[in-house]
Amino acid sequence: MRTPLLKWPLLMGAAFVFTLSSVSRAQITKAEEDQRLGMESHVGKLTGHAKDGAMNYRRYCVGCHGELGDGNGENAQWIDPKPRDFELAIFKCRSTLTGTLPTDEDLFNTIGRGLDRSNMPPWNPLSAQMRADLVAYIKHFSPRWEKEKPGTPIQIPAEPEITADRVKAGRELFQKMECWKCHGVTGQANGPSAATLTDDLNRPILPFNFTEGSRPKCGSTDVDLYRIFMTGLDGTPMPSFADNIKPDEAWDMVFYLRSLEPESAATHKERDIAKQLGLKPVSPNP
């Protein structure tokens, strides 16, 4: 059926207004970005400059994270998990409390380390200055960096000696904090809630599987695990336990999680202790 001729001017007018609105919105966004190109980062003795990071962002990052840093690069449709949306300034890997901005060093380390089990590779081949410039460029995408300061990094107590009592205490915390609901009673990421998990953008997300031997996204050392546990992974269902567990107790959890790792893992002491104790998996019905 043909549209009556009289309606065409109205339809074209509406289309024009919609198009004009979209163009204006894009232009405003671009203008705001240009104003923030004076953004800096500070990592040790290095000062990064957003304007100097633009070229390397276009060369290495734009295909996934997009021109506007919104995670909608041309490759994003084929990537799972999806690239980070820098406009939101919400980051998983931080040394700061949940809900706060990461430090420049946090972003610097993430660029160098990459994110295991994702399309984000380690960018260690880039010079330290290039990475610092990229940090500044990433920051320029969000107005949060103009209004807020990064959070204060959490204090991590010295790692204590691994003992049988600590591994047992960690198991009790794994039970008490109901970590098994997502990670499973044996750490295999098959808990009753695992299949229902979504990130803050309502996209499916999987819990970490401690038994497969892969590296956690935010680092693989004991200190990294401690930090993940106490800061949480913003934008995901993984919360911070800083308000529920004492700092020294968090080490117990780290040691128990290490005991769930496979035989091929580099760390063996915690697993050997768990075997000697005959520790059984936690029970969903204690």
GUMITOR-226578 format. One record per residue (C-alpha): y, z negated, x; chain; residue in three letters. Coordinates in steps of 0.05 Angstrom, whole numbers, plus 32768, in hexadecimal, padded with zeros to 4 digits. Layout:
residues N
     yy     zz     xx   unit   code
      Y      Z      X      A    ALA
...
end
This chain:
residues 286
     yy     zz     xx   unit   code
   8000   8000   8000      A    MET
   8045   8012   801A      A    ARG
   807A   7FDD   8022      A    THR
   80B5   7FEE   7FF4      A    PRO
   80EE   800D   801C      A    LEU
   811D   7FD7   8006      A    LEU
   80F5   7FA1   802A      A    LYS
   80F7   7FC3   806E      A    TRP
   813E   7FAC   8081      A    PRO
   812A   7F64   8072      A    LEU
   80EA   7F69   809A      A    LEU
   810D   7F8A   80D5      A    MET
   8144   7F56   80D2      A    GLY
   8112   7F1D   80D4      A    ALA
   80ED   7F3D   810D      A    ALA
   812E   7F46   8133      A    PHE
   8141   7EFE   8129      A    VAL
   80FC   7EE7   8140      A    PHE
   80FF   7F13   817D      A    THR
   8145   7EFD   818E      A    LEU
   8131   7EB5   8187      A    SER
   80F5   7EBE   81B5      A    SER
   811F   7EE2   81EA      A    VAL
   8155   7EAD   81E7      A    SER
   8122   7E75   81EE      A    ARG
   8103   7E97   822B      A    ALA
   8148   7EA3   824A      A    GLN
   815C   7E5A   823F      A    ILE
   811A   7E43   825F      A    THR
   8126   7E70   829B      A    LYS
   816D   7E59   82A2      A    ALA
   8158   7E10   82A0      A    GLU
   8124   7E1F   82D6      A    GLU
   8158   7E40   8302      A    ASP
   8184   7E02   82FD      A    GLN
   814B   7DD8   8316      A    ARG
   813D   7E03   8354      A    LEU
   8163   7DCF   837C      A    GLY
   8129   7D9F   8372      A    MET
   810D   7D7F   83B1      A    GLU
   80CE   7D5B   83C5      A    SER
   80C6   7D27   83FC      A    HIS
   8082   7D1E   841E      A    VAL
   8085   7CF4   845D      A    GLY
   80BA   7D14   848A      A    LYS
   80B6   7D56   8464      A    LEU
   80E9   7D6D   8430      A    THR
   80D1   7DA3   8401      A    GLY
   8101   7DD2   83DD      A    HIS
   80F0   7DF3   839A      A    ALA
   8114   7E33   83AC      A    LYS
   80EA   7E3A   83EA      A    ASP
   80AA   7E2F   83C3      A    GLY
   80B7   7E67   8391      A    ALA
   8097   7E9E   83BB      A    MET
   8058   7E78   83CA      A    ASN
   8052   7E62   8381      A    TYR
   8054   7EAB   836D      A    ARG
   8022   7EBE   83A2      A    ARG
   7FEF   7E86   8397      A    TYR
   7FFB   7E63   8355      A    CYS
   801B   7E8F   8320      A    VAL
   7FDA   7EB2   830C      A    GLY
   7FC0   7E71   82EF      A    CYS
   7FFC   7E45   82E2      A    HIS
   802B   7E7C   82C9      A    GLY
   8072   7E91   82D6      A    GLU
   808D   7E55   82AF      A    LEU
   805A   7E23   82CB      A    GLY
   803D   7E1A   8285      A    ASP
   7FF5   7E28   8299      A    GLY
   7FF5   7E6C   8277      A    ASN
   7FED   7E9B   82B2      A    GLY
   7FC8   7EDC   82A8      A    GLU
   7F87   7EBE   82C2      A    ASN
   7F8B   7E7F   8296      A    ALA
   7F64   7E9E   825C      A    GLN
   7F26   7EA2   8287      A    TRP
   7F2C   7E5E   82A8      A    ILE
   7F0B   7E1D   8291      A    ASP
   7F26   7DE9   829B      A    PRO
   7F6A   7E06   828D      A    LYS
   7FA1   7E05   82C2      A    PRO
   7FD2   7DCB   82C3      A    ARG
   8011   7DD3   8298      A    ASP
   8049   7DBE   82C8      A    PHE
   807C   7DBC   8290      A    GLU
   805C   7D7C   8275      A    LEU
   805B   7D5A   82B9      A    ALA
   801A   7D37   82A7      A    ILE
   7FEA   7D32   82E2      A    PHE
   7FA4   7D18   82EA      A    LYS
   7FA7   7D06   8334      A    CYS
   7FDB   7CD0   8341      A    ARG
   7FE3   7C91   8368      A    SER
   8012   7C78   8333      A    THR
   8006   7C54   82F1      A    LEU
   7FF1   7C7B   82B4      A    THR
   802A   7C9D   828F      A    GLY
   8057   7CA1   82CD      A    THR
   8067   7CDC   82F9      A    LEU
   803E   7CE4   8338      A    PRO
   805D   7CDF   837D      A    THR
   806E   7D1D   83A5      A    ASP
   8035   7D0A   83D4      A    GLU
   8005   7D08   8399      A    ASP
   8015   7D50   8388      A    LEU
   8014   7D64   83D1      A    PHE
   7FCE   7D47   83D9      A    ASN
   7FB5   7D69   839A      A    THR
   7FCC   7DAD   83B3      A    ILE
   7FA8   7DA2   83F5      A    GLY
   7F69   7D84   83D7      A    ARG
   7F60   7DB1   839B      A    GLY
   7F3B   7D9C   835D      A    LEU
   7EF0   7D9E   8360      A    ASP
   7ECC   7DC0   8325      A    ARG
   7F0A   7DE8   8314      A    SER
   7F2B   7E28   832B      A    ASN
   7F5E   7E00   8354      A    MET
   7F48   7E09   839D      A    PRO
   7F5E   7DE0   83D9      A    PRO
   7F9E   7DFE   83F6      A    TRP
   7F99   7DDC   8439      A    ASN
   7FA2   7E1F   845D      A    PRO
   7FEB   7E1B   8447      A    LEU
   8019   7DF7   8477      A    SER
   8032   7DB1   8465      A    ALA
   8078   7DCD   845A      A    GLN
   805E   7E03   842B      A    MET
   803A   7DCE   8402      A    ARG
   8077   7DA2   8400      A    ALA
   80A0   7DDD   83E7      A    ASP
   806C   7DEB   83B2      A    LEU
   8070   7DA2   839B      A    VAL
   80BB   7DAA   8391      A    ALA
   80B0   7DEC   836C      A    TYR
   807C   7DCC   833E      A    ILE
   80AD   7D94   832E      A    LYS
   80E4   7DC5   831A      A    HIS
   80BC   7DDB   82DD      A    PHE
   80C6   7D99   82B8      A    SER
   8106   7D74   82A6      A    PRO
   80E0   7D33   82AD      A    ARG
   80EC   7D35   82F8      A    TRP
   8137   7D35   82EC      A    GLU
   8134   7CF9   82BD      A    LYS
   80FC   7CCE   82D9      A    GLU
   80E7   7CB4   831C      A    LYS
   809E   7CB4   8333      A    PRO
   8077   7C76   8323      A    GLY
   8069   7C42   8358      A    THR
   8026   7C4C   837A      A    PRO
   7FF3   7C18   8369      A    ILE
   7FDE   7BE5   839D      A    GLN
   7F96   7BED   83B3      A    ILE
   7F77   7BAF   83D4      A    PRO
   7F4D   7BB7   8412      A    ALA
   7F07   7BCF   8404      A    GLU
   7ED7   7B94   8406      A    PRO
   7E91   7B92   8421      A    GLU
   7E5C   7BB2   83F5      A    ILE
   7E2E   7B7C   83DB      A    THR
   7DF7   7B76   83A7      A    ALA
   7E23   7B48   837D      A    ASP
   7E5A   7B7C   837C      A    ARG
   7E2C   7BB5   8367      A    VAL
   7E10   7B89   832F      A    LYS
   7E56   7B76   8319      A    ALA
   7E6A   7BBF   8318      A    GLY
   7E2F   7BCE   82EA      A    ARG
   7E48   7B98   82BB      A    GLU
   7E8D   7BB6   82BA      A    LEU
   7E70   7BFC   82AD      A    PHE
   7E4F   7BDC   8270      A    GLN
   7E8B   7BB2   825A      A    LYS
   7EBE   7BEA   8260      A    MET
   7E8F   7C18   823A      A    GLU
   7E93   7C4D   8271      A    CYS
   7E4D   7C63   825B      A    TRP
   7E68   7C7E   8219      A    LYS
   7E84   7CBA   823E      A    CYS
   7E61   7CB9   8282      A    HIS
   7E1C   7CA6   8267      A    GLY
   7DF1   7C69   8277      A    VAL
   7DDA   7C8A   82B9      A    THR
   7E1D   7CAC   82C9      A    GLY
   7E04   7CF2   82B4      A    GLN
   7E41   7D01   8288      A    ALA
   7E14   7D00   824A      A    ASN
   7E2E   7CC4   8224      A    GLY
   7E35   7CC6   81D8      A    PRO
   7E7F   7CD7   81DC      A    SER
   7E79   7D0C   8212      A    ALA
   7E73   7D49   81E4      A    ALA
   7EB0   7D34   81BB      A    THR
   7EE2   7D2A   81F3      A    LEU
   7F23   7D52   81F4      A    THR
   7F60   7D51   8221      A    ASP
   7FA7   7D44   8208      A    ASP
   7FAD   7D8D   81F3      A    LEU
   7F6E   7D87   81C9      A    ASN
   7F43   7DB0   81F9      A    ARG
   7EFB   7D9C   8206      A    PRO
   7EF2   7D75   8246      A    ILE
   7EB4   7D59   8268      A    LEU
   7EAC   7D14   8288      A    PRO
   7E9A   7D10   82D2      A    PHE
   7E50   7D11   82E4      A    ASN
   7E45   7CDF   831B      A    PHE
   7DFD   7CF5   8327      A    THR
   7E07   7D3D   833A      A    GLU
   7E29   7D30   837D      A    GLY
   7E6A   7D56   8371      A    SER
   7EAD   7D3C   8387      A    ARG
   7EDB   7D19   8354      A    PRO
   7F19   7D42   8346      A    LYS
   7F49   7D12   8366      A    CYS
   7F25   7D03   83A7      A    GLY
   7EE1   7CEB   83C0      A    SER
   7EEE   7CAC   83E8      A    THR
   7EE3   7C65   83CE      A    ASP
   7F2F   7C5D   83CC      A    VAL
   7F35   7C9D   83A3      A    ASP
   7F02   7C83   8370      A    LEU
   7F27   7C40   836C      A    TYR
   7F68   7C65   8360      A    ARG
   7F4B   7C91   832A      A    ILE
   7F2F   7C55   8307      A    PHE
   7F6F   7C2D   8308      A    MET
   7FA1   7C65   82F9      A    THR
   7F78   7C8E   82C8      A    GLY
   7F7C   7CD9   82C3      A    LEU
   7FB9   7CE8   8298      A    ASP
   7FAE   7D20   8266      A    GLY
   7F64   7D10   8260      A    THR
   7F3B   7CDB   823B      A    PRO
   7F32   7CB5   827C      A    MET
   7F5F   7C77   8275      A    PRO
   7F7C   7C48   82A7      A    SER
   7F56   7C06   82AE      A    PHE
   7F8F   7BE3   82D2      A    ALA
   7F9C   7BB6   8296      A    ASP
   7F53   7BA5   828A      A    ASN
   7F35   7B9A   82CF      A    ILE
   7F4E   7B70   8309      A    LYS
   7F5E   7B97   8348      A    PRO
   7F25   7B78   8370      A    ASP
   7EF4   7B85   8337      A    GLU
   7F02   7BCF   833A      A    ALA
   7EDF   7BD2   837D      A    TRP
   7EA0   7BB9   835A      A    ASP
   7EA4   7BF5   832C      A    MET
   7EAD   7C24   8366      A    VAL
   7E6E   7C09   8387      A    PHE
   7E45   7C0F   8348      A    TYR
   7E5C   7C56   833C      A    LEU
   7E47   7C67   8383      A    ARG
   7E01   7C4D   8373      A    SER
   7DFB   7C83   833E      A    LEU
   7E04   7CBB   8370      A    GLU
   7DC8   7CE7   8384      A    PRO
   7D9F   7CE1   83C3      A    GLU
   7DC7   7D1A   83E3      A    SER
   7E08   7CF2   83DF      A    ALA
   7E26   7CDA   8420      A    ALA
   7E29   7C91   840A      A    THR
   7DE5   7C6F   8405      A    HIS
   7DF1   7C24   840A      A    LYS
   7E05   7C18   83C1      A    GLU
   7DCB   7C41   83A7      A    ARG
   7D9A   7C1D   83D5      A    ASP
   7DB4   7BD9   83BD      A    ILE
   7DAB   7BEF   8374      A    ALA
   7D63   7C03   8382      A    LYS
   7D54   7BC2   83A5      A    GLN
   7D70   7B9B   836A      A    LEU
   7D4A   7BC6   8339      A    GLY
   7D8A   7BD3   8312      A    LEU
   7D7C   7BF7   82D1      A    LYS
   7DAE   7C23   82AD      A    PRO
   7DDE   7BFF   827F      A    VAL
   7DC9   7BF9   8236      A    SER
   7DF2   7C15   81FC      A    PRO
   7DDA   7BD9   81D4      A    ASN
   7DE2   7B9C   8201      A    PRO
end
